[in-house]
Amino acid sequence: MIDPKKLLDDLLGSQVPGTQGTVREKAGQAVQLAKDNPLATGAIAAVLLGTKAGRSVTGSALKLGGLAAVAGLAYKAYQNYQSGKEPNEAARDGELLPPPADTTFDPAQAPQGETEFALTLVRAMIAAARADGKIDDAERTKIADRLKLAGIGDEAETFLLRELEEPVDLDALVSAARTDAQKIELYTASRLTIEPKTRAERGYLDMLAGRLGLPDSLIDHVEATVSEATA
């Protein structure tokens, strides 16, 4: 039985491939990078697809685990949106903290359970990482190799490879976000996974935001907050 919370931490941190070269070329540095930088966005895309460099989360975000970091970023973006501040300016203000325990952004408040929602976020990240193309047999073999190099464990590796075989079910992802806070967190996790530089990636994120019913001005704050945390 996989631990979705640990897997989310792994996908956001311990498979950091470095800023240059392939995952195989950087495999020797992976352990030290994981120790030095326990949270790095873009890791799942780099590990699974091998097309993007890992983007290190900086500053106070380093203190948080994967699930708390996603929740903290989503909460900060929402608070700034509510305040009516300019997104880029607001994103630079204040330390990134876990969301308050008395808010629906707190993972412990998830109506379906913290573990189940962590699994939803993992699936959302996989869907986002696949947004820019189809995975064929040759790429699937490369992915399996990268996962072994990443050292996440046989059970998690099997789970991820199985998930990659399944078609993206956007309806299931959207319906799994049961609260407004979870909708923002799901989008935030997806945006953490990819730097939308292609039409397919940008189109996927826009479609996801639309299906989640998130207003454009809130999305602007999520974008600014994630960008600031991954600068």
C-alpha positions, 0 to 999 in steps of 0.5 A, a space after each residue: 500500500 503506497 503512502 500518498 503523502 510520502 509520494 507527494 513529498 518525493 515527487 516534489 522533492 527527492 527526485 530533483 534532477 538538477 538544472 542541466 543534463 538528464 536524470 541519468 547524468 545527475 543521478 549521482 547528485 540526487 541524494 545530496 540535492 534531496 538533502 539540500 533541497 527537500 522541496 523542488 517544483 517541477 521534479 515530477 515532470 523532469 523525472 517522468 518526462 525528462 523534458 524540463 529542469 527541476 525548479 528549486 523552491 526557495 526561501 521559507 517554502 523549503 521548511 514545508 513538506 509537499 502537502 503543506 507546501 501546496 496548501 500554503 501556496 494555495 492559501 497565500 494566493 487566495 488571501 492575496 486575491 481576497 485582499 485585492 492586491 496586485 499579484 506580483 507585488 503580493 506574492 513577494 510579501 510575507 513568509 510562506 507558512 502552512 495554512 491555519 488549522 481553522 481553515 479548509 486549506 489545512 490538509 487535516 480538514 480534508 473531508 475525504 481524508 488527508 491521505 486520499 486528497 494527497 493521492 488526488 494531488 499526485 494524480 493531478 500532477 501526473 496529468 499535468 506532466 502529461 499535458 504536452 504529449 502522448 507517452 509511447 512505449 519508448 518513452 515509457 521505458 525511459 520513464 521506468 529507468 528514471 523512476 529507478 534512478 530516483 529511488 522512490 521504491 518499487 511500490 510507488 514506481 509500480 503505482 506511477 507507471 500504472 497511472 501513466 497507462 490510464 487516460 487522464 480523467 479530468 472529470 474525476 480530478 475535478 470532482 475529487 476536489 470537494 471544497 473551494 480550497 481543494 480546488 485551488 490546491 489542485 490547480 496549484 499542484 498542477 501548476 507546480 508541476 509544469 512551467 507552461 511554455 507550450 500551447 498544450 501545457 497552457 491550454 491544459 492549465 486554462 481548461 483545468 481552471 475553467 473546470 474548477 470554476 476558478 476566476 482569472 484574477 485568482 489564477 493570476 495570484 496562484 501563478 505569481 505565488 508559484 513563480 515567486 516560490 520557484 524563482 
